[in-house]
Amino acid sequence: MLTVCHLYPDLLNLYGDRGNVLAFVARCRWRGIPVRVLEVGLGDPVDFGEVDFVFLGGGSDREQDIMARDLLARRDDLAAAVEEGLVVLAICGGYQLLGRYYRAADGTLIPGLGLLDFHTRAGKKRLIGNVAVEVDLDGWRVTLCGFENHAGRTYLGDLAPLGRVLAGHGNNGEDGTEGARYKNVFCSYLHGPLLPKNPALTDHLIRLALRRRGLPEELEPLDDTLEREAVRVMLRRLKVRTG
């Protein structure tokens, strides 16, 4: 059985980010893979060593500040699990929190968890719109689609991006990167939600979770005709050509 940990679902569900958990669970269950979901709120106990997939979504600045204080107390346990291969998906504000710091527009420095080597600075203009990103998933080149709406500009240090921007702004609108990746941690600014729109990424996360548990990772194919067509339509609108 795989265990999904949805962190702070009552606080971090901006733009329907809960759909990422629903997609992960659905694609497991459609294949007969047992899966359970732990919804972890403020102060709730959780053993990250017993979890297979962690989802951390986005929220308003106030909600993220409340959540950040609680998550800081769990920082060392989460860091240890990440080093052991825990699969994590962090979106938007959840993504920013995993970095070294966020510098607000007024200059205030808000510390992050420091799990990943990047920082974020507030920009004067929000980066909004549909996005296409080319990523590598175990040697397969895949184009992801999603929607971004963020004021933060994220700059990576010694860290690989999730992918290369084909259309849209990405991390900062300057260097052509989107998201971040470390071991089995995947970060992105893409809402949509991301996983329902991009089943190839969802299945990749499922395989990584199974691999970490030493379970067979070959997945039964599913009919993704609708999802593939939705991506093709968006790529045409964005005038993105892929191989």
SETIKE-389552 format. One record per residue (C-alpha): x, y, z. Coordinates in steps of 0.1 Angstrom, whole numbers. Layout:
<site><px>X</px><py>Y</py><pz>Z</pz></site>
...
// end
This chain:
<site><px>0</px><py>0</py><pz>0</pz></site>
<site><px>12</px><py>35</py><pz>-8</pz></site>
<site><px>6</px><py>63</py><pz>17</pz></site>
<site><px>-1</px><py>99</py><pz>5</pz></site>
<site><px>5</px><py>127</py><pz>29</pz></site>
<site><px>-15</px><py>159</py><pz>20</pz></site>
<site><px>0</px><py>187</py><pz>41</pz></site>
<site><px>-24</px><py>214</py><pz>54</pz></site>
<site><px>-53</px><py>207</py><pz>29</pz></site>
<site><px>-75</px><py>232</py><pz>48</pz></site>
<site><px>-49</px><py>260</py><pz>43</pz></site>
<site><px>-31</px><py>253</py><pz>10</pz></site>
<site><px>-56</px><py>246</py><pz>-17</pz></site>
<site><px>-51</px><py>276</py><pz>-40</pz></site>
<site><px>-66</px><py>271</py><pz>-75</pz></site>
<site><px>-78</px><py>236</py><pz>-68</pz></site>
<site><px>-44</px><py>222</py><pz>-59</pz></site>
<site><px>-61</px><py>194</py><pz>-40</pz></site>
<site><px>-67</px><py>179</py><pz>-75</pz></site>
<site><px>-30</px><py>168</py><pz>-75</pz></site>
<site><px>-37</px><py>144</py><pz>-47</pz></site>
<site><px>-70</px><py>132</py><pz>-63</pz></site>
<site><px>-51</px><py>125</py><pz>-96</pz></site>
<site><px>-23</px><py>105</py><pz>-78</pz></site>
<site><px>-48</px><py>85</py><pz>-58</pz></site>
<site><px>-71</px><py>78</py><pz>-88</pz></site>
<site><px>-44</px><py>66</py><pz>-111</pz></site>
<site><px>-32</px><py>42</py><pz>-84</pz></site>
<site><px>-66</px><py>28</py><pz>-77</pz></site>
<site><px>-75</px><py>24</py><pz>-113</pz></site>
<site><px>-46</px><py>0</py><pz>-115</pz></site>
<site><px>-55</px><py>-18</py><pz>-83</pz></site>
<site><px>-26</px><py>-2</py><pz>-63</pz></site>
<site><px>-38</px><py>2</py><pz>-27</pz></site>
<site><px>-34</px><py>37</py><pz>-15</pz></site>
<site><px>-45</px><py>58</py><pz>15</pz></site>
<site><px>-45</px><py>95</py><pz>22</pz></site>
<site><px>-34</px><py>112</py><pz>54</pz></site>
<site><px>-46</px><py>148</py><pz>57</pz></site>
<site><px>-21</px><py>165</py><pz>81</pz></site>
<site><px>-31</px><py>198</py><pz>96</pz></site>
<site><px>-15</px><py>221</py><pz>121</pz></site>
<site><px>0</px><py>201</py><pz>149</pz></site>
<site><px>-11</px><py>168</py><pz>136</pz></site>
<site><px>15</px><py>140</py><pz>140</pz></site>
<site><px>31</px><py>125</py><pz>109</pz></site>
<site><px>61</px><py>101</py><pz>103</pz></site>
<site><px>76</px><py>111</py><pz>70</pz></site>
<site><px>96</px><py>78</py><pz>70</pz></site>
<site><px>63</px><py>59</py><pz>67</pz></site>
<site><px>49</px><py>81</py><pz>39</pz></site>
<site><px>54</px><py>75</py><pz>2</pz></site>
<site><px>42</px><py>108</py><pz>-14</pz></site>
<site><px>39</px><py>142</py><pz>1</pz></site>
<site><px>19</px><py>170</py><pz>-15</pz></site>
<site><px>24</px><py>207</py><pz>-4</pz></site>
<site><px>2</px><py>232</py><pz>-22</pz></site>
<site><px>-1</px><py>270</py><pz>-24</pz></site>
<site><px>-21</px><py>295</py><pz>-4</pz></site>
<site><px>-23</px><py>332</py><pz>5</pz></site>
<site><px>6</px><py>349</py><pz>23</pz></site>
<site><px>-13</px><py>347</py><pz>56</pz></site>
<site><px>-20</px><py>310</py><pz>53</pz></site>
<site><px>16</px><py>303</py><pz>42</pz></site>
<site><px>30</px><py>321</py><pz>72</pz></site>
<site><px>8</px><py>301</py><pz>96</pz></site>
<site><px>17</px><py>268</py><pz>79</pz></site>
<site><px>54</px><py>277</py><pz>77</pz></site>
<site><px>58</px><py>280</py><pz>115</pz></site>
<site><px>42</px><py>246</py><pz>119</pz></site>
<site><px>63</px><py>229</py><pz>92</pz></site>
<site><px>95</px><py>244</py><pz>105</pz></site>
<site><px>91</px><py>221</py><pz>136</pz></site>
<site><px>90</px><py>191</py><pz>112</pz></site>
<site><px>119</px><py>203</py><pz>91</pz></site>
<site><px>146</px><py>178</py><pz>102</pz></site>
<site><px>123</px><py>148</py><pz>98</pz></site>
<site><px>112</px><py>159</py><pz>64</pz></site>
<site><px>148</px><py>166</py><pz>53</pz></site>
<site><px>159</px><py>131</py><pz>64</pz></site>
<site><px>130</px><py>115</py><pz>45</pz></site>
<site><px>139</px><py>135</py><pz>14</pz></site>
<site><px>175</px><py>123</py><pz>15</pz></site>
<site><px>161</px><py>87</py><pz>17</pz></site>
<site><px>141</px><py>92</py><pz>-15</pz></site>
<site><px>107</px><py>104</py><pz>-3</pz></site>
<site><px>86</px><py>116</py><pz>-33</pz></site>
<site><px>74</px><py>152</py><pz>-28</pz></site>
<site><px>54</px><py>176</py><pz>-50</pz></site>
<site><px>54</px><py>212</py><pz>-39</pz></site>
<site><px>34</px><py>239</py><pz>-58</pz></site>
<site><px>38</px><py>277</py><pz>-58</pz></site>
<site><px>39</px><py>289</py><pz>-22</pz></site>
<site><px>48</px><py>254</py><pz>-10</pz></site>
<site><px>76</px><py>254</py><pz>-35</pz></site>
<site><px>90</px><py>287</py><pz>-22</pz></site>
<site><px>89</px><py>275</py><pz>13</pz></site>
<site><px>114</px><py>247</py><pz>6</pz></site>
<site><px>141</px><py>272</py><pz>-4</pz></site>
<site><px>165</px><py>293</py><pz>16</pz></site>
<site><px>144</px><py>325</py><pz>19</pz></site>
<site><px>117</px><py>348</py><pz>4</pz></site>
<site><px>125</px><py>385</py><pz>3</pz></site>
<site><px>93</px><py>405</py><pz>4</pz></site>
<site><px>87</px><py>437</py><pz>-16</pz></site>
<site><px>94</px><py>458</py><pz>16</pz></site>
<site><px>127</px><py>441</py><pz>20</pz></site>
<site><px>116</px><py>418</py><pz>48</pz></site>
<site><px>135</px><py>385</py><pz>47</pz></site>
<site><px>113</px><py>355</py><pz>54</pz></site>
<site><px>134</px><py>323</py><pz>61</pz></site>
<site><px>125</px><py>291</py><pz>43</pz></site>
<site><px>131</px><py>255</py><pz>54</pz></site>
<site><px>164</px><py>255</py><pz>35</pz></site>
<site><px>158</px><py>220</py><pz>21</pz></site>
<site><px>167</px><py>231</py><pz>-14</pz></site>
<site><px>193</px><py>256</py><pz>-28</pz></site>
<site><px>172</px><py>285</py><pz>-42</pz></site>
<site><px>158</px><py>318</py><pz>-30</pz></site>
<site><px>128</px><py>339</py><pz>-40</pz></site>
<site><px>123</px><py>376</py><pz>-43</pz></site>
<site><px>90</px><py>395</py><pz>-47</pz></site>
<site><px>86</px><py>412</py><pz>-80</pz></site>
<site><px>66</px><py>443</py><pz>-89</pz></site>
<site><px>44</px><py>425</py><pz>-115</pz></site>
<site><px>27</px><py>392</py><pz>-112</pz></site>
<site><px>36</px><py>365</py><pz>-137</pz></site>
<site><px>3</px><py>351</py><pz>-150</pz></site>
<site><px>-8</px><py>329</py><pz>-178</pz></site>
<site><px>-7</px><py>294</py><pz>-193</pz></site>
<site><px>27</px><py>277</py><pz>-194</pz></site>
<site><px>44</px><py>249</py><pz>-213</pz></site>
<site><px>75</px><py>233</py><pz>-199</pz></site>
<site><px>98</px><py>206</py><pz>-214</pz></site>
<site><px>109</px><py>181</py><pz>-188</pz></site>
<site><px>129</px><py>149</py><pz>-187</pz></site>
<site><px>113</px><py>119</py><pz>-169</pz></site>
<site><px>137</px><py>90</py><pz>-168</pz></site>
<site><px>150</px><py>98</py><pz>-202</pz></site>
<site><px>116</px><py>106</py><pz>-218</pz></site>
<site><px>111</px><py>142</py><pz>-230</pz></site>
<site><px>77</px><py>153</py><pz>-219</pz></site>
<site><px>59</px><py>186</py><pz>-223</pz></site>
<site><px>39</px><py>197</py><pz>-193</pz></site>
<site><px>11</px><py>223</py><pz>-194</pz></site>
<site><px>-3</px><py>244</py><pz>-165</pz></site>
<site><px>-12</px><py>278</py><pz>-153</pz></site>
<site><px>10</px><py>302</py><pz>-133</pz></site>
<site><px>0</px><py>332</py><pz>-111</pz></site>
<site><px>28</px><py>344</py><pz>-89</pz></site>
<site><px>47</px><py>375</py><pz>-79</pz></site>
<site><px>77</px><py>357</py><pz>-66</pz></site>
<site><px>109</px><py>354</py><pz>-87</pz></site>
<site><px>127</px><py>322</py><pz>-78</pz></site>
<site><px>164</px><py>318</py><pz>-86</pz></site>
<site><px>181</px><py>284</py><pz>-84</pz></site>
<site><px>215</px><py>278</py><pz>-69</pz></site>
<site><px>232</px><py>245</py><pz>-73</pz></site>
<site><px>200</px><py>228</py><pz>-82</pz></site>
<site><px>184</px><py>215</py><pz>-114</pz></site>
<site><px>152</px><py>230</py><pz>-127</pz></site>
<site><px>121</px><py>209</py><pz>-132</pz></site>
<site><px>123</px><py>218</py><pz>-169</pz></site>
<site><px>128</px><py>244</py><pz>-196</pz></site>
<site><px>101</px><py>270</py><pz>-204</pz></site>
<site><px>86</px><py>267</py><pz>-239</pz></site>
<site><px>59</px><py>293</py><pz>-233</pz></site>
<site><px>51</px><py>315</py><pz>-202</pz></site>
<site><px>74</px><py>329</py><pz>-175</pz></site>
<site><px>85</px><py>301</py><pz>-152</pz></site>
<site><px>106</px><py>307</py><pz>-122</pz></site>
<site><px>114</px><py>343</py><pz>-128</pz></site>
<site><px>107</px><py>353</py><pz>-165</pz></site>
<site><px>144</px><py>357</py><pz>-171</pz></site>
<site><px>164</px><py>325</py><pz>-173</pz></site>
<site><px>140</px><py>301</py><pz>-190</pz></site>
<site><px>137</px><py>277</py><pz>-161</pz></site>
<site><px>106</px><py>264</py><pz>-144</pz></site>
<site><px>105</px><py>247</py><pz>-110</pz></site>
<site><px>132</px><py>228</py><pz>-93</pz></site>
<site><px>142</px><py>192</py><pz>-88</pz></site>
<site><px>162</px><py>174</py><pz>-62</pz></site>
<site><px>163</px><py>136</py><pz>-57</pz></site>
<site><px>126</px><py>127</py><pz>-57</pz></site>
<site><px>114</px><py>163</py><pz>-49</pz></site>
<site><px>95</px><py>181</py><pz>-77</pz></site>
<site><px>87</px><py>218</py><pz>-73</pz></site>
<site><px>67</px><py>239</py><pz>-97</pz></site>
<site><px>47</px><py>271</py><pz>-101</pz></site>
<site><px>21</px><py>253</py><pz>-123</pz></site>
<site><px>-14</px><py>251</py><pz>-110</pz></site>
<site><px>-42</px><py>237</py><pz>-132</pz></site>
<site><px>-40</px><py>214</py><pz>-111</pz></site>
<site><px>-7</px><py>201</py><pz>-125</pz></site>
<site><px>-11</px><py>163</py><pz>-122</pz></site>
<site><px>-46</px><py>159</py><pz>-137</pz></site>
<site><px>-34</px><py>178</py><pz>-168</pz></site>
<site><px>-2</px><py>158</py><pz>-171</pz></site>
<site><px>-7</px><py>121</py><pz>-165</pz></site>
<site><px>29</px><py>113</py><pz>-176</pz></site>
<site><px>42</px><py>132</py><pz>-146</pz></site>
<site><px>16</px><py>116</py><pz>-122</pz></site>
<site><px>27</px><py>81</py><pz>-133</pz></site>
<site><px>64</px><py>91</py><pz>-129</pz></site>
<site><px>57</px><py>100</py><pz>-93</pz></site>
<site><px>38</px><py>68</py><pz>-87</pz></site>
<site><px>67</px><py>48</py><pz>-102</pz></site>
<site><px>92</px><py>66</py><pz>-80</pz></site>
<site><px>71</px><py>59</py><pz>-49</pz></site>
<site><px>68</px><py>22</py><pz>-58</pz></site>
<site><px>106</px><py>20</py><pz>-66</pz></site>
<site><px>114</px><py>35</py><pz>-32</pz></site>
<site><px>94</px><py>7</py><pz>-15</pz></site>
<site><px>110</px><py>-20</py><pz>-36</pz></site>
<site><px>77</px><py>-28</py><pz>-53</pz></site>
<site><px>71</px><py>-36</py><pz>-90</pz></site>
<site><px>70</px><py>-2</py><pz>-108</pz></site>
<site><px>56</px><py>-13</py><pz>-141</pz></site>
<site><px>22</px><py>4</py><pz>-145</pz></site>
<site><px>-8</px><py>-8</py><pz>-165</pz></site>
<site><px>-15</px><py>16</py><pz>-193</pz></site>
<site><px>-46</px><py>39</py><pz>-189</pz></site>
<site><px>-66</px><py>56</py><pz>-216</pz></site>
<site><px>-52</px><py>92</py><pz>-215</pz></site>
<site><px>-68</px><py>103</py><pz>-248</pz></site>
<site><px>-87</px><py>132</py><pz>-232</pz></site>
<site><px>-57</px><py>145</py><pz>-213</pz></site>
<site><px>-34</px><py>143</py><pz>-243</pz></site>
<site><px>-59</px><py>161</py><pz>-265</pz></site>
<site><px>-62</px><py>189</py><pz>-238</pz></site>
<site><px>-24</px><py>194</py><pz>-238</pz></site>
<site><px>-23</px><py>195</py><pz>-276</pz></site>
<site><px>-50</px><py>222</py><pz>-277</pz></site>
<site><px>-31</px><py>243</py><pz>-251</pz></site>
<site><px>1</px><py>239</py><pz>-270</pz></site>
<site><px>-16</px><py>251</py><pz>-302</pz></site>
<site><px>-29</px><py>281</py><pz>-284</pz></site>
<site><px>6</px><py>288</py><pz>-271</pz></site>
<site><px>21</px><py>282</py><pz>-305</pz></site>
<site><px>45</px><py>256</py><pz>-291</pz></site>
<site><px>58</px><py>230</py><pz>-314</pz></site>
<site><px>72</px><py>198</py><pz>-299</pz></site>
<site><px>88</px><py>167</py><pz>-314</pz></site>
// end
